[in-house]
Amino acid sequence: VRADHTPPYNGSAEMPPLRALAARGSVFVWAFAAGNVTRRSIPSMVTGLAANRVGGRVGGWALKIDPRHVLLAERMLAGGYETAGFVCCHGFWGDDFKTGLQRGLSHLVIEPNGTKLAKQARQWLDAREKNPDRKPLFLWMHLLEPHNWQAGSGPPANDEERRRFYDRSLTAADTMMVELLTAFSQRQPELAPIVIITADHGEALGEHGQPYHSTDLYNSQIRVPFVVAGP
């Protein structure tokens, strides 16, 4: 998700829930992903280390993280939180790929279809909200739709179509986010969750001669939204 297509950054995509979160939360105007591709950025995000300090070796599309690194979910779990991951991609989080990214996630669902993923997260949260003795929760949802912005339409014929197809994928992701957050709608305002919205990289969309990402470090590929909203 590139920042300048989203509402908090005066972008053209229709994303009412993200706009609302930004209005009541904090928008970090200049936020940059740790890299221009998921393989570099996600390990950095979950370890808190700069991308060039994360040890590991490449395995397929992902990085198999050095087991000596302690991940965010592991820290939350050790701190008494229940941890859950609703994520898109088997190649990054599947046990058989041994990337290590699933470490610390006590409940893990992998589903590439974001609509199905969000519904599964909502169902799980709805059941969890009925438990009065529940622990604090750390939940991570990672969506694939903005990455696959040509799905269902094929390659764009021109720049206008390219922007429209991409913005459509962001609107879809926004709807999926609503599905997740609605699970907390019955809580008292002071018990609302802290919500963090960001991305692991942007998308060139034809700028600087590049159609996608992982090719350069211009803002189109590394400047991402970063919005934090809480009670």
The 8 nearest C-alpha neighbors of each residue, nearest first, counted from 0:
[[1, 201, 198, 223, 145, 200, 2, 202],
 [2, 0, 201, 223, 3, 202, 222, 219],
 [1, 3, 223, 224, 4, 5, 222, 8],
 [2, 4, 10, 8, 5, 1, 9, 6],
 [10, 3, 5, 11, 2, 12, 1, 6],
 [4, 6, 10, 3, 12, 2, 8, 7],
 [7, 5, 10, 9, 8, 18, 14, 12],
 [8, 6, 9, 5, 18, 21, 26, 10],
 [7, 9, 3, 6, 10, 5, 2, 4],
 [10, 8, 6, 7, 5, 3, 11, 4],
 [4, 11, 9, 5, 6, 3, 8, 12],
 [10, 12, 4, 5, 13, 6, 9, 166],
 [13, 11, 166, 5, 4, 10, 14, 170],
 [12, 14, 170, 15, 11, 6, 166, 169],
 [13, 15, 170, 17, 173, 16, 12, 18],
 [14, 16, 18, 17, 19, 13, 173, 6],
 [17, 15, 19, 18, 14, 20, 173, 177],
 [18, 16, 20, 19, 15, 14, 21, 173],
 [17, 19, 15, 21, 16, 20, 6, 7],
 [20, 18, 22, 16, 17, 21, 15, 23],
 [21, 19, 17, 22, 23, 18, 24, 228],
 [20, 22, 24, 18, 19, 23, 26, 226],
 [21, 23, 19, 20, 24, 18, 25, 7],
 [24, 22, 20, 21, 228, 19, 25, 229],
 [25, 23, 228, 21, 227, 22, 20, 26],
 [24, 26, 227, 226, 21, 228, 27, 23],
 [27, 25, 226, 28, 21, 225, 24, 227],
 [28, 26, 225, 29, 30, 226, 25, 224],
 [27, 29, 26, 30, 8, 225, 224, 7],
 [30, 28, 27, 31, 222, 223, 224, 225],
 [31, 29, 223, 222, 27, 28, 225, 224],
 [30, 32, 222, 221, 223, 33, 29, 218],
 [33, 31, 221, 34, 200, 199, 223, 222],
 [32, 34, 40, 50, 31, 43, 49, 39],
 [35, 33, 40, 32, 39, 36, 221, 200],
 [34, 36, 213, 200, 221, 220, 212, 216],
 [35, 37, 213, 38, 34, 39, 200, 40],
 [38, 36, 40, 39, 41, 199, 200, 35],
 [37, 39, 61, 36, 62, 40, 41, 60],
 [40, 38, 37, 34, 36, 50, 41, 42],
 [39, 41, 33, 34, 37, 43, 199, 42],
 [40, 42, 44, 43, 37, 39, 45, 38],
 [43, 41, 45, 44, 40, 39, 46, 53],
 [42, 44, 50, 48, 40, 41, 46, 45],
 [43, 45, 41, 42, 47, 46, 40, 48],
 [46, 44, 71, 70, 42, 43, 47, 41],
 [47, 45, 70, 43, 48, 44, 71, 42],
 [48, 46, 44, 43, 45, 49, 71, 70],
 [49, 47, 43, 46, 52, 50, 53, 44],
 [48, 50, 52, 51, 43, 33, 53, 47],
 [49, 51, 43, 52, 53, 39, 33, 48],
 [50, 52, 49, 53, 54, 48, 39, 43],
 [53, 51, 49, 50, 48, 54, 43, 55],
 [54, 52, 50, 51, 48, 55, 43, 49],
 [53, 55, 65, 64, 52, 56, 68, 51],
 [56, 54, 64, 65, 63, 62, 53, 57],
 [55, 57, 63, 62, 58, 64, 54, 65],
 [56, 58, 62, 63, 61, 59, 55, 60],
 [59, 57, 61, 62, 63, 60, 56, 98],
 [58, 60, 61, 57, 90, 62, 96, 91],
 [61, 59, 58, 38, 90, 62, 57, 91],
 [62, 60, 38, 58, 59, 91, 57, 63],
 [61, 63, 57, 56, 38, 58, 64, 98],
 [64, 62, 98, 55, 56, 57, 58, 99],
 [65, 63, 55, 99, 62, 98, 66, 54],
 [64, 66, 55, 54, 67, 68, 63, 53],
 [67, 65, 68, 64, 99, 69, 55, 63],
 [66, 68, 65, 69, 64, 54, 70, 55],
 [69, 67, 66, 65, 70, 46, 64, 54],
 [70, 68, 46, 67, 73, 71, 74, 66],
 [71, 69, 46, 73, 45, 72, 68, 74],
 [70, 72, 74, 45, 73, 46, 75, 69],
 [71, 73, 103, 75, 74, 70, 104, 76],
 [74, 72, 103, 76, 70, 71, 75, 77],
 [73, 75, 77, 71, 72, 76, 78, 70],
 [76, 74, 78, 72, 80, 77, 73, 71],
 [75, 77, 80, 73, 78, 79, 74, 72],
 [78, 76, 74, 75, 79, 73, 80, 72],
 [79, 77, 75, 76, 80, 74, 73, 81],
 [78, 80, 76, 77, 75, 81, 134, 135],
 [81, 79, 76, 135, 136, 75, 78, 134],
 [80, 82, 136, 134, 76, 135, 137, 79],
 [83, 81, 137, 104, 105, 138, 136, 80],
 [84, 82, 106, 138, 104, 107, 105, 137],
 [83, 85, 107, 139, 138, 86, 140, 104],
 [86, 84, 140, 108, 107, 109, 139, 116],
 [85, 87, 141, 109, 140, 84, 88, 108],
 [88, 86, 111, 110, 109, 142, 143, 141],
 [87, 89, 90, 91, 111, 86, 109, 92],
 [88, 90, 93, 92, 91, 109, 87, 110],
 [91, 89, 88, 93, 92, 96, 61, 60],
 [90, 92, 89, 61, 88, 93, 98, 100],
 [93, 91, 89, 101, 100, 90, 88, 94],
 [92, 94, 89, 95, 96, 90, 91, 97],
 [95, 93, 97, 96, 92, 101, 98, 99],
 [94, 96, 97, 93, 98, 90, 92, 89],
 [97, 95, 94, 93, 98, 90, 91, 92],
 [96, 98, 94, 95, 99, 63, 93, 92],
 [99, 97, 63, 100, 96, 64, 62, 91],
 [98, 100, 101, 97, 102, 64, 63, 66],
 [101, 99, 98, 102, 92, 91, 64, 42],
 [100, 102, 99, 92, 104, 103, 94, 93],
 [103, 101, 100, 99, 104, 73, 72, 70],
 [102, 104, 73, 72, 105, 76, 101, 82],
 [105, 103, 82, 83, 106, 102, 101, 72],
 [104, 106, 82, 83, 103, 107, 81, 84],
 [107, 105, 83, 104, 84, 82, 108, 85],
 [106, 108, 84, 83, 85, 104, 105, 109],
 [107, 109, 85, 84, 86, 110, 106, 116],
 [110, 108, 86, 87, 85, 88, 89, 107],
 [109, 111, 87, 116, 112, 86, 108, 88],
 [112, 110, 87, 88, 113, 143, 109, 116],
 [113, 111, 115, 114, 110, 116, 87, 143],
 [112, 114, 116, 115, 142, 117, 111, 175],
 [113, 115, 117, 116, 112, 175, 118, 174],
 [116, 114, 118, 113, 112, 117, 119, 110],
 [117, 115, 113, 119, 114, 118, 110, 112],
 [116, 118, 120, 114, 119, 115, 175, 179],
 [119, 117, 121, 115, 120, 116, 122, 114],
 [120, 118, 122, 116, 121, 117, 123, 115],
 [119, 121, 117, 123, 118, 122, 124, 116],
 [122, 120, 118, 124, 179, 119, 123, 182],
 [123, 121, 125, 119, 124, 120, 118, 126],
 [122, 124, 120, 126, 121, 125, 119, 127],
 [123, 125, 127, 121, 126, 122, 128, 120],
 [126, 124, 122, 128, 127, 123, 182, 121],
 [127, 125, 123, 124, 128, 129, 122, 130],
 [126, 128, 124, 129, 125, 130, 123, 133],
 [127, 129, 125, 130, 126, 124, 131, 133],
 [130, 128, 127, 126, 131, 125, 133, 124],
 [129, 131, 128, 132, 133, 127, 126, 134],
 [132, 130, 133, 129, 128, 127, 134, 126],
 [133, 131, 130, 134, 129, 128, 135, 127],
 [134, 132, 130, 131, 135, 127, 128, 136],
 [133, 135, 80, 81, 136, 132, 79, 131],
 [136, 134, 80, 81, 133, 137, 79, 82],
 [137, 135, 81, 80, 82, 134, 138, 83],
 [136, 138, 82, 81, 83, 80, 139, 75],
 [139, 137, 83, 84, 82, 136, 140, 85],
 [138, 140, 84, 85, 83, 141, 137, 86],
 [141, 139, 85, 86, 84, 142, 138, 117],
 [140, 142, 86, 87, 139, 85, 143, 84],
 [141, 143, 87, 113, 144, 86, 140, 172],
 [142, 144, 146, 145, 87, 147, 111, 113],
 [143, 145, 147, 146, 168, 142, 148, 172],
 [146, 144, 148, 168, 147, 143, 169, 0],
 [145, 147, 144, 143, 148, 0, 202, 142],
 [148, 146, 144, 145, 149, 150, 143, 168],
 [147, 149, 145, 165, 168, 150, 146, 144],
 [150, 148, 153, 147, 152, 154, 151, 164],
 [151, 149, 152, 148, 147, 153, 144, 154],
 [150, 152, 153, 149, 148, 147, 164, 154],
 [151, 153, 149, 150, 154, 164, 155, 148],
 [152, 154, 149, 151, 150, 155, 148, 156],
 [153, 155, 149, 156, 152, 161, 150, 160],
 [156, 154, 161, 160, 157, 153, 158, 164],
 [155, 157, 160, 154, 158, 161, 159, 153],
 [156, 158, 160, 159, 155, 161, 162, 154],
 [159, 157, 161, 160, 162, 156, 155, 205],
 [160, 158, 162, 161, 157, 163, 156, 155],
 [161, 159, 163, 155, 157, 158, 162, 164],
 [160, 162, 158, 155, 164, 159, 163, 165],
 [163, 161, 165, 159, 160, 164, 166, 158],
 [162, 164, 160, 166, 165, 161, 167, 159],
 [165, 163, 167, 161, 166, 162, 160, 148],
 [164, 166, 162, 148, 168, 167, 163, 161],
 [167, 165, 12, 169, 163, 168, 164, 162],
 [166, 168, 170, 164, 165, 169, 163, 171],
 [167, 169, 171, 145, 165, 148, 166, 170],
 [170, 168, 172, 166, 171, 167, 145, 173],
 [171, 169, 173, 167, 14, 168, 172, 13],
 [170, 172, 168, 174, 169, 173, 167, 175],
 [173, 171, 169, 175, 174, 170, 168, 176],
 [174, 172, 170, 176, 171, 175, 14, 169],
 [175, 173, 177, 171, 176, 172, 170, 178],
 [176, 174, 172, 178, 177, 173, 117, 114],
 [175, 177, 173, 179, 174, 178, 180, 172],
 [178, 176, 180, 174, 179, 175, 181, 173],
 [179, 177, 175, 176, 181, 180, 117, 121],
 [178, 180, 121, 176, 177, 181, 117, 182],
 [179, 181, 177, 182, 183, 178, 176, 184],
 [182, 180, 184, 183, 178, 179, 177, 121],
 [181, 183, 180, 184, 125, 121, 179, 124],
 [184, 182, 181, 185, 186, 180, 191, 192],
 [183, 185, 181, 186, 182, 180, 191, 187],
 [186, 184, 183, 187, 182, 181, 188, 191],
 [187, 185, 184, 183, 190, 191, 188, 189],
 [186, 188, 190, 189, 185, 191, 184, 183],
 [189, 187, 191, 190, 230, 186, 185, 184],
 [188, 190, 230, 187, 191, 186, 229, 192],
 [191, 189, 187, 188, 186, 192, 230, 183],
 [190, 192, 188, 230, 189, 186, 229, 187],
 [193, 191, 229, 194, 190, 230, 183, 228],
 [192, 194, 229, 228, 195, 191, 230, 227],
 [193, 195, 228, 227, 192, 229, 196, 226],
 [196, 194, 227, 226, 197, 228, 193, 225],
 [197, 195, 226, 225, 227, 194, 224, 198],
 [196, 198, 225, 224, 223, 195, 226, 199],
 [199, 197, 200, 0, 223, 224, 32, 196],
 [198, 200, 40, 32, 37, 41, 36, 197],
 [201, 199, 35, 221, 32, 198, 220, 36],
 [200, 202, 220, 1, 0, 221, 219, 223],
 [201, 203, 220, 212, 211, 204, 219, 1],
 [202, 204, 211, 219, 206, 205, 220, 210],
 [205, 203, 210, 206, 202, 211, 209, 161],
 [204, 206, 210, 209, 208, 203, 207, 211],
 [205, 207, 203, 208, 204, 209, 210, 219],
 [208, 206, 209, 205, 203, 217, 210, 215],
 [207, 209, 206, 205, 210, 203, 204, 211],
 [208, 210, 205, 207, 206, 203, 211, 204],
 [209, 211, 205, 204, 203, 208, 212, 206],
 [210, 212, 203, 202, 204, 209, 205, 213],
 [213, 211, 202, 214, 203, 220, 35, 36],
 [214, 212, 35, 36, 215, 211, 220, 34],
 [213, 215, 212, 216, 209, 35, 211, 220],
 [216, 214, 217, 213, 220, 35, 212, 209],
 [217, 215, 220, 221, 218, 35, 214, 219],
 [216, 218, 219, 220, 215, 221, 222, 207],
 [219, 217, 222, 221, 220, 216, 201, 31],
 [218, 220, 203, 217, 201, 202, 221, 1],
 [221, 219, 201, 202, 218, 203, 35, 217],
 [220, 222, 32, 218, 200, 201, 31, 35],
 [223, 221, 31, 218, 30, 2, 1, 219],
 [224, 222, 2, 1, 31, 30, 198, 221],
 [225, 223, 2, 197, 226, 30, 198, 1],
 [224, 226, 197, 27, 196, 26, 30, 223],
 [225, 227, 26, 196, 25, 195, 21, 27],
 [226, 228, 195, 25, 24, 194, 196, 26],
 [229, 227, 24, 194, 193, 20, 25, 23],
 [228, 230, 193, 192, 194, 191, 24, 227],
 [229, 189, 191, 188, 190, 193, 192, 228]]
